[in-house]
Amino acid sequence: MKQNKYPPKIDAELDLHGMTSWEATSALEIFLEKSRAAGHHRVRIITGKGLHSEGEPVLRAQAQEILQAEELSFVRAKIQEGGTGALIVTL
């Protein structure tokens, strides 16, 4: 079976840039709930690379912890999907 060279469609996207840790947690939980309710299968979470963070970047690690706790499958996005500043989540 030949694999499709085009990535599957992204159904929805959440950008966490500029949010505090608390805001990002709340936004991500609401986004996941609404995405599931809408029947979405593949979503993108934009965490950024943390280049403008004071100290260590936290949003990517925090998002990954939430996704793991929810037992969701995710990978770092390919370059054309956002690269290391984004996660692709399968719901």
C-alpha positions in Angstrom: 0.0 0.0 0.0 1.4 3.4 -1.0 1.5 6.0 1.7 0.0 9.4 0.9 2.7 12.1 0.7 0.3 14.8 1.8 -0.4 15.1 5.6 -3.9 14.5 6.8 -6.1 17.5 7.2 -5.9 19.5 10.4 -9.5 19.9 11.7 -8.8 22.7 14.3 -6.0 24.7 15.8 -5.2 26.4 19.1 -2.4 29.0 19.5 -1.0 29.3 23.0 1.4 32.1 22.2 1.5 34.8 24.9 -0.6 32.9 27.4 0.4 32.2 31.0 0.7 28.7 32.2 -2.7 28.8 33.8 -4.3 30.4 30.7 -2.8 27.8 28.4 -4.0 24.9 30.6 -7.5 26.2 30.7 -7.5 27.0 26.9 -6.1 23.6 26.0 -8.6 21.7 28.1 -11.6 23.7 26.7 -10.2 23.3 23.1 -9.8 19.5 23.5 -13.4 19.2 24.9 -14.9 21.3 22.0 -12.8 19.5 19.4 -14.0 16.1 20.6 -17.6 17.3 20.7 -17.2 18.6 17.1 -16.0 15.2 16.0 -12.5 16.4 15.0 -9.9 13.8 14.5 -6.6 15.7 14.1 -5.8 19.1 15.7 -2.7 21.3 16.0 -1.6 22.9 19.2 0.8 25.8 18.7 3.1 26.2 21.7 5.8 28.2 20.1 9.5 27.4 20.7 9.9 29.4 23.8 12.3 31.8 22.3 10.7 34.8 24.1 10.2 33.0 27.4 11.9 34.3 30.5 13.9 31.3 31.7 12.9 27.9 30.5 10.1 27.4 28.0 7.1 25.8 29.7 4.1 25.7 27.3 5.3 22.8 25.1 6.1 20.6 28.1 2.9 21.6 29.9 0.8 20.8 26.8 2.5 17.4 26.4 1.7 16.6 30.1 -1.9 17.4 29.6 -2.1 15.3 26.4 -0.4 12.4 28.1 -2.8 12.6 31.1 -5.7 12.5 28.6 -4.1 9.5 26.9 -4.0 11.2 23.5 -1.6 10.4 20.7 0.6 13.3 19.6 3.7 14.1 17.7 5.8 17.1 17.0 4.7 18.8 13.9 6.5 18.4 10.6 8.2 21.6 9.3 5.3 22.3 7.0 2.8 21.9 9.9 4.7 24.2 12.3 7.8 22.3 13.2 9.1 22.2 16.8 6.7 24.9 17.9 3.6 22.8 17.3 2.1 19.5 18.3 -0.2 17.4 16.1 -2.8 15.6 18.2 -5.0 12.6 17.2 -8.3 12.6 19.1 
